[in-house]
Amino acid sequence: MIEALHLNYGERIGTDMVDIFKDYAPRPFNYMPDLYPKMVRVPQAWGLGFRLSDGQGRTRVLSAGAWPYVQRSFRKLVNQHPCDLIVSAHPLANAPVLRALGKNHPPFITVVTDLITAHSFWFHRGVDLCLVPTEASRQRALRCGLSPTQVRTIGLPVADRFCQPASDKLSLRKRLGWPADRPVIILMGGGEGMGPLERTALALEGSGLPVAIVIITGRNQDLKQRLEGRSWSAPTFIYGFVRDMPDFMAAADILVTKAGPGTITEALNAGLPMILYSRLPGQEDGNVVFVVSEKAGIWAPTPERITHALRGWIEDPQLLASTAQNARRLANPHASRQIASILANSLGVDPLEQNSRPTHSSSLNS
């Protein structure tokens, strides 16, 4: 969002991104960003916590119970960041920030970054506007008590480099050193390299399918070194944390990944069919239903089922092409810039006015 604001409006809108956990939350909440990768490695516990805390009444009770402990921190936050607009991109920021602001506060806009099964913490009735990525998320907001005038369906914002027209696939493969005579499969598990990447790669190699395998281990250096130490019979390319993921997606034929909302959105923008092998219970359940019901991908939670799904697509190129078309149909590469336009409109900044007075917005994130 901040990137899109700068691209569309330059210096006429100043921005300040605030990490509510690391910068302001009291202990032990300030450790949450560092603990998150460890917590999601126990998905059953994550799902239980999601379900037990979800619901309008439960979120109100939890927010009220936490307020005496966090109020000093959040009042400090709002005092240190005067602004003309507040944008929240984290569900836990909404209730305490709005309470710390009091009745007279600048416009408060929430940008929901969960595709389907968004937690009720996202939907606070005190917001001026709630921007959601899908119709299912809009219906969820209405069930949580927001009025239709408070909710707008826009899409999920992703970095601008994932929203540009793709380069030629063969040219990209030549630059990357990937083969042009066989399907290229990307295996990835987010920035932490989670999931059955190694077992899936070995299952693919043993399947005899005529594919090239691209494995992205993220920050998981142990996995990267272990994979690099193996001999592979199929063309196999192993990367750590990569920054040219848009080119990777544009050059590939199929993505095998966990059901994270950002990765799904990026793949849809690239028209890349997906095989989803894991999801966070509760939070990402709806992502799987969304991708599968729209026929933009397949749910395959084991290496054996992944290999079976890949075989079906490779042996039926027309089905694979149809799945890619469905992904492109669901894509909304303009979401970030549309959100930027809505934010600028809330500030009274017209993109056609070159001499507008500078305004300032704060974005709350984790």
C-alpha positions as CSV (number, residue, x, y, z in Angstrom):
1,M,0.0,0.0,0.0
2,I,2.8,2.4,0.9
3,E,4.6,1.5,-2.3
4,A,1.4,2.2,-4.3
5,L,0.9,5.5,-2.6
6,H,4.4,6.6,-3.4
7,L,4.0,5.4,-7.0
8,N,0.7,7.2,-7.6
9,Y,1.2,10.4,-5.5
10,G,4.9,10.8,-5.0
11,E,5.8,13.0,-2.0
12,R,2.4,14.6,-1.7
13,I,1.4,11.9,0.8
14,G,3.9,11.2,3.6
15,T,3.7,7.7,5.2
16,D,4.9,6.2,8.4
17,M,4.8,2.4,8.9
18,V,4.5,1.3,12.5
19,D,5.1,-2.2,13.8
20,I,2.7,-2.3,16.7
21,F,4.3,-5.4,18.2
22,K,8.1,-4.6,18.0
23,D,7.7,-0.8,18.5
24,Y,5.0,-0.5,21.1
25,A,3.5,-3.7,22.5
26,P,4.5,-4.6,26.1
27,R,6.1,-7.9,26.9
28,P,5.5,-10.6,25.9
29,F,3.5,-9.3,22.9
30,N,6.6,-7.6,21.5
31,Y,8.0,-11.0,20.8
32,M,5.1,-12.1,18.6
33,P,6.8,-11.4,15.2
34,D,9.8,-13.5,16.2
35,L,7.6,-16.3,17.6
36,Y,5.2,-16.5,14.7
37,P,7.3,-18.9,12.6
38,K,7.5,-21.2,15.5
39,M,3.8,-21.0,16.4
40,V,2.6,-21.9,12.9
41,R,4.8,-25.0,13.0
42,V,2.1,-26.4,15.3
43,P,-1.0,-25.9,13.1
44,Q,-3.4,-27.8,15.4
45,A,-2.6,-25.4,18.3
46,W,-2.9,-22.4,16.0
47,G,-6.3,-23.6,14.7
48,L,-7.6,-24.2,18.2
49,G,-6.5,-20.6,19.2
50,F,-8.2,-19.2,16.1
51,R,-11.5,-21.0,16.8
52,L,-11.6,-20.3,20.5
53,S,-11.0,-16.5,20.1
54,D,-13.2,-16.0,17.0
55,G,-16.6,-14.4,17.2
56,Q,-17.9,-10.9,17.9
57,G,-18.6,-11.4,21.6
58,R,-15.2,-13.2,22.2
59,T,-13.2,-10.5,20.5
60,R,-14.9,-7.8,22.6
61,V,-14.2,-9.7,25.8
62,L,-10.6,-10.3,24.8
63,S,-10.0,-6.7,23.8
64,A,-11.5,-5.4,26.9
65,G,-9.5,-7.7,29.1
66,A,-6.2,-6.8,27.4
67,W,-6.9,-3.0,27.5
68,P,-5.7,-2.3,31.0
69,Y,-2.4,-3.9,30.2
70,V,-1.8,-2.4,26.8
71,Q,-3.5,1.0,27.1
72,R,-0.3,2.9,28.0
73,S,1.6,1.5,25.0
74,F,-1.2,2.3,22.5
75,R,-1.8,5.8,23.9
76,K,1.9,6.4,23.4
77,L,1.6,5.1,19.9
78,V,-1.1,7.5,18.9
79,N,0.6,10.5,20.6
80,Q,3.9,9.9,18.8
81,H,2.3,9.5,15.4
82,P,0.0,12.4,14.6
83,C,-1.5,11.9,11.1
84,D,-4.4,12.7,8.8
85,L,-5.3,9.0,8.2
86,I,-4.7,5.7,9.9
87,V,-4.5,2.5,7.9
88,S,-4.6,-0.8,9.8
89,A,-3.2,-4.0,8.2
90,H,-3.3,-6.1,11.3
91,P,-6.4,-7.4,13.0
92,L,-5.1,-6.9,16.6
93,A,-4.4,-3.2,16.0
94,N,-8.0,-2.1,15.4
95,A,-9.6,-2.2,18.8
96,P,-6.8,-0.9,21.0
97,V,-5.8,1.9,18.5
98,L,-9.4,3.1,18.1
99,R,-9.9,3.1,21.9
100,A,-6.6,5.0,22.4
101,L,-7.7,7.6,19.8
102,G,-11.0,8.4,21.5
103,K,-14.0,9.8,19.7
104,N,-12.3,12.6,17.7
105,H,-9.8,10.9,15.5
106,P,-8.7,11.0,11.9
107,P,-10.2,8.5,9.4
108,F,-9.4,4.9,10.3
109,I,-9.3,2.4,7.4
110,T,-8.7,-1.3,7.7
111,V,-7.2,-3.3,4.9
112,V,-8.0,-7.0,5.5
113,T,-5.2,-9.3,4.3
114,D,-6.9,-12.6,4.8
115,L,-8.7,-13.8,1.7
116,I,-11.7,-15.7,3.0
117,T,-11.8,-16.9,6.6
118,A,-10.8,-13.6,8.3
119,H,-10.9,-13.5,12.1
120,S,-13.5,-11.3,13.6
121,F,-10.7,-9.1,15.1
122,W,-10.4,-7.7,11.7
123,F,-14.0,-6.2,11.7
124,H,-14.3,-3.4,14.3
125,R,-17.5,-1.4,14.0
126,G,-15.7,1.8,14.8
127,V,-13.7,1.9,11.5
128,D,-14.6,4.4,8.8
129,L,-13.9,1.9,6.0
130,C,-13.0,-1.7,5.8
131,L,-11.4,-2.8,2.5
132,V,-11.7,-6.6,1.9
133,P,-10.2,-8.9,-0.8
134,T,-13.1,-11.1,-1.7
135,E,-16.9,-11.2,-1.6
136,A,-16.7,-14.0,1.0
137,S,-14.7,-11.6,3.2
138,R,-17.3,-8.9,2.7
139,Q,-20.1,-11.2,3.8
140,R,-18.0,-12.1,6.9
141,A,-17.6,-8.4,7.7
142,L,-21.4,-7.8,7.4
143,R,-22.0,-10.8,9.7
144,C,-19.6,-9.2,12.2
145,G,-21.8,-6.1,12.4
146,L,-20.3,-3.7,9.9
147,S,-22.7,-1.9,7.7
148,P,-22.7,-2.2,3.9
149,T,-21.4,1.4,3.6
150,Q,-18.4,0.5,5.7
151,V,-17.2,-2.4,3.5
152,R,-15.7,-2.4,0.0
153,T,-14.4,-5.3,-1.9
154,I,-11.1,-4.4,-3.6
155,G,-8.7,-7.3,-3.7
156,L,-5.5,-8.2,-1.8
157,P,-2.6,-5.7,-2.2
158,V,0.7,-7.1,-3.2
159,A,4.0,-5.5,-4.3
160,D,3.9,-3.7,-7.6
161,R,6.4,-6.1,-9.2
162,F,3.8,-8.8,-8.9
163,C,1.3,-6.7,-10.8
164,Q,3.2,-6.0,-14.0
165,P,2.6,-7.7,-17.3
166,A,4.8,-10.8,-17.5
167,S,7.9,-11.0,-19.6
168,D,8.2,-13.7,-22.3
169,K,8.4,-17.2,-20.6
170,L,11.1,-18.6,-22.9
171,S,13.3,-15.5,-22.5
172,L,12.9,-15.7,-18.7
173,R,13.8,-19.4,-18.7
174,K,16.9,-18.7,-20.8
175,R,18.0,-16.0,-18.3
176,L,17.4,-18.2,-15.3
177,G,19.0,-21.2,-16.9
178,W,15.9,-23.3,-16.8
179,P,15.0,-25.8,-19.5
180,A,12.5,-24.8,-22.2
181,D,11.5,-28.4,-23.2
182,R,9.6,-29.5,-20.1
183,P,7.2,-28.2,-17.5
184,V,8.8,-26.3,-14.6
185,I,7.4,-26.9,-11.1
186,I,8.1,-24.4,-8.3
187,L,8.1,-25.9,-4.8
188,M,8.0,-23.3,-2.0
189,G,7.0,-23.0,1.6
190,G,7.0,-19.3,2.4
191,G,9.9,-17.2,3.7
192,E,10.7,-19.9,6.3
193,G,10.8,-22.8,3.8
194,M,8.1,-24.7,5.7
195,G,6.3,-27.8,4.5
196,P,7.2,-31.1,2.9
197,L,9.5,-29.5,0.3
198,E,12.2,-32.2,0.5
199,R,9.8,-35.1,0.5
200,T,7.8,-33.7,-2.4
201,A,11.0,-33.1,-4.5
202,L,12.1,-36.6,-3.9
203,A,8.6,-38.0,-4.8
204,L,8.7,-35.9,-8.0
205,E,12.1,-37.2,-8.9
206,G,11.1,-40.8,-8.3
207,S,7.9,-40.4,-10.3
208,G,9.7,-40.3,-13.6
209,L,7.6,-37.2,-14.7
210,P,9.4,-35.2,-17.4
211,V,9.6,-32.0,-15.3
212,A,12.2,-29.5,-14.0
213,I,12.0,-28.8,-10.3
214,V,12.7,-25.4,-8.7
215,I,12.9,-25.5,-4.9
216,I,12.8,-22.3,-2.9
217,T,13.9,-22.9,0.7
218,G,13.6,-19.3,1.9
219,R,15.5,-18.6,5.1
220,N,15.8,-22.4,5.8
221,Q,19.6,-22.7,5.2
222,D,19.8,-26.2,6.6
223,L,17.3,-27.4,4.0
224,K,19.1,-25.6,1.2
225,Q,22.4,-27.2,2.1
226,R,20.9,-30.6,2.4
227,L,19.2,-30.4,-1.0
228,E,22.4,-29.0,-2.6
229,G,24.3,-32.0,-1.3
230,R,22.1,-34.5,-3.2
231,S,22.4,-35.8,-6.7
232,W,19.3,-35.2,-8.8
233,S,18.3,-37.1,-11.8
234,A,15.8,-34.5,-13.0
235,P,16.8,-30.9,-13.7
236,T,16.7,-29.3,-10.3
237,F,17.4,-25.7,-9.2
238,I,17.7,-24.8,-5.5
239,Y,17.4,-21.3,-4.2
240,G,17.3,-19.7,-0.8
241,F,15.5,-16.4,-0.2
242,V,14.8,-14.9,-3.6
243,R,13.8,-11.4,-4.6
244,D,12.8,-12.0,-8.2
245,M,9.8,-14.2,-7.5
246,P,7.6,-12.5,-10.1
247,D,10.0,-13.7,-12.8
248,F,10.1,-17.2,-11.3
249,M,6.3,-17.3,-11.4
250,A,6.1,-16.0,-14.9
251,A,8.7,-18.6,-16.1
252,A,7.1,-21.6,-14.4
253,D,4.1,-23.7,-15.2
254,I,2.9,-24.9,-11.8
255,L,3.3,-23.7,-8.2
256,V,3.3,-26.1,-5.2
257,T,3.0,-24.1,-2.0
258,K,1.2,-23.6,1.3
259,A,-2.1,-21.7,1.2
260,G,-0.9,-18.3,2.3
261,P,-3.0,-15.4,1.0
262,G,-0.1,-13.3,-0.4
263,T,1.4,-16.2,-2.4
264,I,-2.0,-17.2,-3.7
265,T,-2.7,-13.6,-4.9
266,E,0.7,-13.4,-6.5
267,A,0.2,-16.7,-8.3
268,L,-3.2,-15.6,-9.5
269,N,-1.7,-12.4,-10.9
270,A,0.8,-14.6,-12.8
271,G,-1.9,-17.0,-14.1
272,L,0.0,-19.8,-12.3
273,P,-2.0,-23.0,-11.4
274,M,-1.5,-24.0,-7.8
275,I,-1.2,-27.2,-5.8
276,L,-1.8,-26.4,-2.1
277,Y,-0.3,-28.8,0.4
278,S,-0.9,-27.2,3.8
279,R,-2.9,-24.4,5.4
280,L,-3.2,-22.8,8.9
281,P,-6.4,-24.3,10.3
282,G,-9.1,-21.6,10.7
283,Q,-7.2,-18.7,9.1
284,E,-6.4,-20.4,5.8
285,D,-9.1,-23.0,5.4
286,G,-11.1,-20.7,3.2
287,N,-8.1,-20.0,1.0
288,V,-8.1,-23.7,0.0
289,V,-11.8,-23.8,-0.7
290,F,-11.5,-20.6,-2.7
291,V,-8.7,-21.9,-5.0
292,V,-10.3,-25.3,-5.5
293,S,-13.9,-24.2,-6.0
294,E,-12.8,-21.7,-8.6
295,K,-10.7,-24.4,-10.3
296,A,-7.5,-22.4,-10.1
297,G,-5.7,-25.2,-8.2
298,I,-5.8,-28.4,-6.3
299,W,-5.6,-29.4,-2.6
300,A,-3.0,-32.2,-2.2
301,P,-1.7,-32.5,1.4
302,T,0.8,-35.3,0.9
303,P,3.8,-35.7,-1.6
304,E,2.0,-38.7,-3.1
305,R,-1.2,-36.7,-3.8
306,I,1.0,-33.8,-5.1
307,T,2.7,-36.1,-7.6
308,H,-0.7,-37.6,-8.6
309,A,-2.1,-34.1,-9.3
310,L,1.0,-33.1,-11.3
311,R,0.7,-36.2,-13.4
312,G,-2.9,-35.4,-14.2
313,W,-2.0,-31.9,-15.3
314,I,1.0,-32.9,-17.3
315,E,-0.8,-35.7,-19.1
316,D,-3.7,-33.3,-19.9
317,P,-2.3,-30.0,-21.1
318,Q,-5.7,-28.7,-21.9
319,L,-6.8,-29.1,-18.3
320,L,-3.6,-27.3,-17.1
321,A,-4.3,-24.5,-19.6
322,S,-7.9,-24.2,-18.3
323,T,-6.6,-24.0,-14.7
324,A,-4.2,-21.2,-15.7
325,Q,-7.0,-19.3,-17.3
326,N,-9.1,-19.6,-14.1
327,A,-6.2,-18.2,-12.1
328,R,-6.0,-15.2,-14.5
329,R,-9.7,-14.7,-14.2
330,L,-9.5,-14.3,-10.4
331,A,-6.5,-12.0,-10.6
332,N,-6.8,-8.3,-9.6
333,P,-3.3,-6.8,-10.2
334,H,-4.7,-3.3,-9.7
335,A,-5.8,-3.8,-6.1
336,S,-2.8,-2.0,-4.5
337,R,-3.2,1.1,-6.7
338,Q,-7.0,1.1,-6.2
339,I,-6.5,1.0,-2.4
340,A,-4.0,3.9,-2.8
341,S,-6.6,5.9,-4.7
342,I,-9.2,5.3,-1.9
343,L,-6.7,6.4,0.8
344,A,-5.7,9.5,-1.2
345,N,-9.4,10.3,-1.7
346,S,-9.9,10.1,2.1
347,L,-7.1,12.6,2.5
348,G,-8.6,14.9,-0.2
349,V,-5.6,14.4,-2.5
350,D,-6.5,14.4,-6.2
351,P,-3.9,12.7,-8.4
352,L,-4.5,15.5,-11.0
353,E,-3.6,18.3,-8.6
354,Q,0.1,18.8,-8.7
355,N,0.3,21.4,-5.8
356,S,-1.8,19.7,-3.2
357,R,-0.6,20.3,0.4
358,P,1.3,17.3,1.8
359,T,-0.7,15.1,4.0
360,H,0.5,12.2,6.3
361,S,-0.8,8.7,6.9
362,S,0.2,6.0,9.3
363,S,0.1,2.3,8.5
364,L,-0.2,-0.2,11.4
365,N,1.4,-3.5,10.7
366,S,3.2,-6.4,12.4
